[in-house]
């Protein structure tokens, strides 16, 4: 689902572990904020409004379906050849 959110071009607000894969993806692409399950979320919408939305288009393109399919195909070909 996160890949679909990236493709939407909108800011993302994720409630997820701060050290998880989802959080890392959102940080690397600069597409939104991540709040941990244990954090105080009373200011969550204000934080999101203040977030400087400046997505890393080059990083986001790595997660497009076409690129992900190519990576998977390359992996299968590597496994089959070895």
TIVORO-159468 format. One record per residue (C-alpha): residue number from 1; y, z, x; residue in one letter. Coordinates in nm, 2 decimals, always signed. Example, Ala and Ser with C-alpha at 12.3 -4.5 7.8 and 13.67 -1.06 7.14 Angstrom:
! TIVORO-159468
<lumfi 1,<-0.45,+0.78,+1.23>,"A">
<lumfi 2,<-0.11,+0.71,+1.37>,"S">
! end
This chain:
! TIVORO-159468
<lumfi 1,<+0.00,+0.00,+0.00>,"X">
<lumfi 2,<+0.24,+0.07,+0.29>,"X">
<lumfi 3,<+0.22,-0.29,+0.40>,"X">
<lumfi 4,<+0.33,-0.40,+0.05>,"X">
<lumfi 5,<+0.62,-0.16,+0.07>,"X">
<lumfi 6,<+0.72,-0.30,+0.41>,"X">
<lumfi 7,<+0.72,-0.65,+0.26>,"X">
<lumfi 8,<+0.94,-0.55,-0.03>,"X">
<lumfi 9,<+1.24,-0.50,+0.19>,"X">
<lumfi 10,<+1.34,-0.18,+0.03>,"X">
<lumfi 11,<+1.39,+0.16,+0.18>,"X">
<lumfi 12,<+1.07,+0.37,+0.19>,"X">
<lumfi 13,<+1.04,+0.74,+0.11>,"X">
<lumfi 14,<+0.69,+0.87,+0.21>,"X">
<lumfi 15,<+0.55,+1.22,+0.15>,"X">
<lumfi 16,<+0.29,+1.22,+0.43>,"X">
<lumfi 17,<+0.19,+1.40,+0.75>,"X">
<lumfi 18,<+0.47,+1.36,+1.00>,"X">
<lumfi 19,<+0.22,+1.28,+1.28>,"X">
<lumfi 20,<+0.01,+1.04,+1.07>,"X">
<lumfi 21,<-0.03,+0.66,+1.09>,"X">
<lumfi 22,<+0.19,+0.60,+0.79>,"X">
<lumfi 23,<+0.48,+0.80,+0.94>,"X">
<lumfi 24,<+0.45,+0.62,+1.27>,"X">
<lumfi 25,<+0.45,+0.28,+1.10>,"X">
<lumfi 26,<+0.77,+0.37,+0.90>,"X">
<lumfi 27,<+0.94,+0.51,+1.21>,"X">
<lumfi 28,<+0.85,+0.20,+1.42>,"X">
<lumfi 29,<+0.98,-0.04,+1.16>,"X">
<lumfi 30,<+1.28,+0.18,+1.08>,"X">
<lumfi 31,<+1.22,+0.12,+0.71>,"X">
<lumfi 32,<+1.25,+0.47,+0.56>,"X">
<lumfi 33,<+1.20,+0.84,+0.58>,"X">
<lumfi 34,<+0.89,+1.05,+0.60>,"X">
<lumfi 35,<+0.88,+1.41,+0.46>,"X">
<lumfi 36,<+0.59,+1.63,+0.53>,"X">
<lumfi 37,<+0.40,+1.79,+0.25>,"X">
<lumfi 38,<+0.52,+2.13,+0.36>,"X">
<lumfi 39,<+0.89,+2.04,+0.39>,"X">
<lumfi 40,<+1.16,+2.15,+0.15>,"X">
<lumfi 41,<+1.22,+1.84,-0.05>,"X">
<lumfi 42,<+1.53,+1.96,-0.24>,"X">
<lumfi 43,<+1.76,+1.73,-0.04>,"X">
<lumfi 44,<+1.52,+1.44,-0.03>,"X">
<lumfi 45,<+1.73,+1.19,-0.22>,"X">
<lumfi 46,<+2.05,+1.28,-0.04>,"X">
<lumfi 47,<+1.86,+1.23,+0.29>,"X">
<lumfi 48,<+1.74,+0.89,+0.18>,"X">
<lumfi 49,<+2.09,+0.78,+0.07>,"X">
<lumfi 50,<+2.22,+0.88,+0.41>,"X">
<lumfi 51,<+1.94,+0.71,+0.60>,"X">
<lumfi 52,<+2.08,+0.41,+0.80>,"X">
<lumfi 53,<+1.85,+0.13,+0.67>,"X">
<lumfi 54,<+1.82,-0.11,+0.97>,"X">
<lumfi 55,<+1.47,-0.25,+0.95>,"X">
<lumfi 56,<+1.31,-0.39,+1.27>,"X">
<lumfi 57,<+1.21,-0.73,+1.13>,"X">
<lumfi 58,<+1.01,-0.82,+1.44>,"X">
<lumfi 59,<+0.80,-0.51,+1.41>,"X">
<lumfi 60,<+0.76,-0.56,+1.03>,"X">
<lumfi 61,<+0.63,-0.92,+1.09>,"X">
<lumfi 62,<+0.34,-0.78,+1.28>,"X">
<lumfi 63,<+0.21,-0.63,+0.96>,"X">
<lumfi 64,<+0.23,-0.94,+0.74>,"X">
<lumfi 65,<-0.09,-1.04,+0.58>,"X">
<lumfi 66,<-0.12,-1.36,+0.79>,"X">
<lumfi 67,<-0.09,-1.17,+1.12>,"X">
<lumfi 68,<-0.33,-0.90,+1.01>,"X">
<lumfi 69,<-0.58,-1.16,+0.90>,"X">
<lumfi 70,<-0.55,-1.34,+1.24>,"X">
<lumfi 71,<-0.61,-1.01,+1.42>,"X">
<lumfi 72,<-0.92,-0.95,+1.22>,"X">
<lumfi 73,<-1.05,-1.30,+1.27>,"X">
<lumfi 74,<-0.99,-1.27,+1.65>,"X">
<lumfi 75,<-1.18,-0.94,+1.65>,"X">
<lumfi 76,<-1.48,-1.09,+1.46>,"X">
<lumfi 77,<-1.49,-1.39,+1.70>,"X">
<lumfi 78,<-1.48,-1.16,+2.00>,"X">
<lumfi 79,<-1.76,-0.94,+1.86>,"X">
<lumfi 80,<-1.97,-1.25,+1.78>,"X">
<lumfi 81,<-1.93,-1.40,+2.12>,"X">
<lumfi 82,<-2.02,-1.08,+2.31>,"X">
! end
